[in-house]
């Protein structure tokens, strides 16, 4: 998704390094137990390879927890953290009666049955969550994926999102990792995060509600929660990149 952030980064004068989560695109899948910390350590290792003495991290939607993980495992170098409509610990915050099939997969993981948890989550990804998309193709598939996205009719945006959708559908192991890590892999201590942290959430977001932002804000010492009125998940993620990057650079300084 780095292509979506590139124009705002160019205007802000920021060097943008976009990292695919494990199992998507060219990023190798993680075979062991799915946790946030293992992905956070990968980001820190990449920063070392690139010779970065300090850096900021920002994650949107499902990428939010992974940005948080990077800040938690590398607090000395991460100088600013941004979470834009980021996922949170839904298993902890949601009603226990919700998502019974996903909770069953997580229960297997809790019991040490990694293979069973992976198999169950893979079945959910391919035959439930993505089943409708897999039955379509071309513009119909893309339109179904974008839904009410405010930029759904923009040709440049559609081209970028078509590539992203293809990687998502081909990256089943990435979706499996996400599902298990976000459900049961919160093994990072948010109290270790030292960076100024900015949290953006829309009060009309039913996918990643403001409750997630409050949860982060209660655990990260130097966090500021920005609640955007009347905006849902897609609008928050797509409409505020310039101000997000400007705020992160200011916090970094």
Buried (B, 14 or more C-beta within 10 A) or exposed (E): BEBBBBEBBEEBEBEBBEBBBBBBBEBEBBEEBBBBBBBBBBBBEBBEEEEBEEBBBBBBBBBBBBBBBBBBBBBEBBBBBBBBBBBBBBBEEBEEEEBEEBBBBBBBBEEEBBEBBBBBBBEBBBEEBBEEBEEEEEEEBBBEBBEEBBBBEEEEBBEBBBEBBEBBBEBBBBBBBBBBBBBBBBBBEBEEBBBBBBBBBBEBBEBBBBEBBBBBBEBBEEBBBBBBEEBBBBBBBBBBBBBBBBBBBEBBE
